């Protein structure tokens, strides 16, 4: 005999509850009072947003705003073109 999967699980007070963590919301590092300036010559800052394989990291991982992500990708591409950063990992 099959069980009906549409029934709700029991509300047992002794069952394990999901813990909720109150983490501060991550914000864009390029906006705000202590903002980092995006500059193609600052390779150390740009390398934080590039993977070890040489790919530009997506916004959902780095929490960069959309406007700053566009400026960041242009700065990374410019630094690559001027041979300040590698295109791919060696």
C-alpha atoms as a printed R data frame, in Angstrom:
   type eleno elety resid chain resno      x      y       z
1  ATOM     1    CA   UNK     A     1  0.000  0.000   0.000
2  ATOM     2    CA   UNK     A     2  1.379  3.420  -0.970
3  ATOM     3    CA   UNK     A     3  1.566  6.352   1.366
4  ATOM     4    CA   UNK     A     4 -0.104  9.565   0.405
5  ATOM     5    CA   UNK     A     5  2.649 12.143  -0.150
6  ATOM     6    CA   UNK     A     6  0.284 15.090   0.038
7  ATOM     7    CA   UNK     A     7 -0.094 14.864   3.799
8  ATOM     8    CA   UNK     A     8  1.865 17.352   5.845
9  ATOM     9    CA   UNK     A     9  4.631 16.112   8.168
10 ATOM    10    CA   UNK     A    10  3.779 15.865  11.825
11 ATOM    11    CA   UNK     A    11  4.306 18.983  13.931
12 ATOM    12    CA   UNK     A    12  6.154 17.216  16.714
13 ATOM    13    CA   UNK     A    13  7.770 19.704  19.142
14 ATOM    14    CA   UNK     A    14 10.687 17.293  19.670
15 ATOM    15    CA   UNK     A    15 11.560 17.137  15.967
16 ATOM    16    CA   UNK     A    16 14.635 18.947  14.733
17 ATOM    17    CA   UNK     A    17 13.994 22.539  13.738
18 ATOM    18    CA   UNK     A    18 15.917 24.398  11.061
19 ATOM    19    CA   UNK     A    19 18.283 26.912  12.606
20 ATOM    20    CA   UNK     A    20 18.059 30.431  11.277
21 ATOM    21    CA   UNK     A    21 21.293 32.395  11.191
22 ATOM    22    CA   UNK     A    22 21.185 36.159  11.299
23 ATOM    23    CA   UNK     A    23 24.054 37.094   9.034
24 ATOM    24    CA   UNK     A    24 24.604 40.656   7.928
25 ATOM    25    CA   UNK     A    25 23.632 41.169   4.302
26 ATOM    26    CA   UNK     A    26 26.658 41.353   2.020
27 ATOM    27    CA   UNK     A    27 26.880 44.518  -0.039
28 ATOM    28    CA   UNK     A    28 28.804 45.656  -3.065
29 ATOM    29    CA   UNK     A    29 32.455 46.468  -2.237
30 ATOM    30    CA   UNK     A    30 32.450 49.250  -4.854
31 ATOM    31    CA   UNK     A    31 29.568 51.260  -3.351
32 ATOM    32    CA   UNK     A    32 29.221 52.924   0.032
33 ATOM    33    CA   UNK     A    33 31.442 55.000   2.263
34 ATOM    34    CA   UNK     A    34 34.469 52.663   2.178
35 ATOM    35    CA   UNK     A    35 34.240 51.921  -1.538
36 ATOM    36    CA   UNK     A    36 37.138 50.506  -3.532
37 ATOM    37    CA   UNK     A    37 37.905 52.376  -6.747
38 ATOM    38    CA   UNK     A    38 37.844 50.264  -9.904
39 ATOM    39    CA   UNK     A    39 41.081 50.854 -11.805
40 ATOM    40    CA   UNK     A    40 42.584 48.657 -14.510
41 ATOM    41    CA   UNK     A    41 46.094 49.333 -13.125
42 ATOM    42    CA   UNK     A    42 45.208 47.914  -9.684
43 ATOM    43    CA   UNK     A    43 45.826 44.245 -10.484
44 ATOM    44    CA   UNK     A    44 45.599 43.108  -6.841
45 ATOM    45    CA   UNK     A    45 42.012 44.354  -6.528
46 ATOM    46    CA   UNK     A    46 40.996 43.001  -9.924
47 ATOM    47    CA   UNK     A    47 42.465 39.561  -9.193
48 ATOM    48    CA   UNK     A    48 39.996 39.146  -6.279
49 ATOM    49    CA   UNK     A    49 37.213 38.988  -8.874
50 ATOM    50    CA   UNK     A    50 38.906 36.528 -11.242
51 ATOM    51    CA   UNK     A    51 39.052 32.761 -10.659
52 ATOM    52    CA   UNK     A    52 42.327 30.884 -10.568
53 ATOM    53    CA   UNK     A    53 41.510 29.673 -14.090
54 ATOM    54    CA   UNK     A    54 41.268 33.290 -15.303
55 ATOM    55    CA   UNK     A    55 37.496 33.675 -15.607
56 ATOM    56    CA   UNK     A    56 35.597 36.705 -14.324
57 ATOM    57    CA   UNK     A    57 33.504 35.680 -11.314
58 ATOM    58    CA   UNK     A    58 29.716 36.190 -11.554
59 ATOM    59    CA   UNK     A    59 27.777 38.771  -9.564
60 ATOM    60    CA   UNK     A    60 25.864 36.210  -7.521
61 ATOM    61    CA   UNK     A    61 29.131 35.005  -5.970
62 ATOM    62    CA   UNK     A    62 30.956 38.323  -5.496
63 ATOM    63    CA   UNK     A    63 27.879 40.436  -4.530
64 ATOM    64    CA   UNK     A    64 28.944 43.230  -6.878
65 ATOM    65    CA   UNK     A    65 26.198 45.547  -8.135
66 ATOM    66    CA   UNK     A    66 25.213 45.439 -11.796
67 ATOM    67    CA   UNK     A    67 26.724 48.809 -12.635
68 ATOM    68    CA   UNK     A    68 29.979 47.996 -10.856
69 ATOM    69    CA   UNK     A    69 30.136 44.539 -12.495
70 ATOM    70    CA   UNK     A    70 30.088 46.171 -15.916
71 ATOM    71    CA   UNK     A    71 32.896 48.576 -14.970
72 ATOM    72    CA   UNK     A    72 34.811 45.711 -13.328
73 ATOM    73    CA   UNK     A    73 34.646 43.485 -16.403
74 ATOM    74    CA   UNK     A    74 35.826 46.333 -18.630
75 ATOM    75    CA   UNK     A    75 38.736 47.025 -16.260
76 ATOM    76    CA   UNK     A    76 39.720 43.331 -16.192
77 ATOM    77    CA   UNK     A    77 39.587 43.092 -19.985
78 ATOM    78    CA   UNK     A    78 41.648 46.285 -20.309
79 ATOM    79    CA   UNK     A    79 44.259 44.944 -17.862
80 ATOM    80    CA   UNK     A    80 44.428 41.705 -19.846
81 ATOM    81    CA   UNK     A    81 44.897 43.596 -23.109
82 ATOM    82    CA   UNK     A    82 47.772 45.609 -21.607
83 ATOM    83    CA   UNK     A    83 49.363 42.363 -20.299
84 ATOM    84    CA   UNK     A    84 48.907 43.325 -16.643
85 ATOM    85    CA   UNK     A    85 46.776 40.201 -16.064
86 ATOM    86    CA   UNK     A    86 46.780 36.837 -17.840
87 ATOM    87    CA   UNK     A    87 43.889 35.743 -20.031
88 ATOM    88    CA   UNK     A    88 44.084 32.145 -18.792
89 ATOM    89    CA   UNK     A    89 45.892 30.240 -16.035
90 ATOM    90    CA   UNK     A    90 49.218 28.690 -16.896
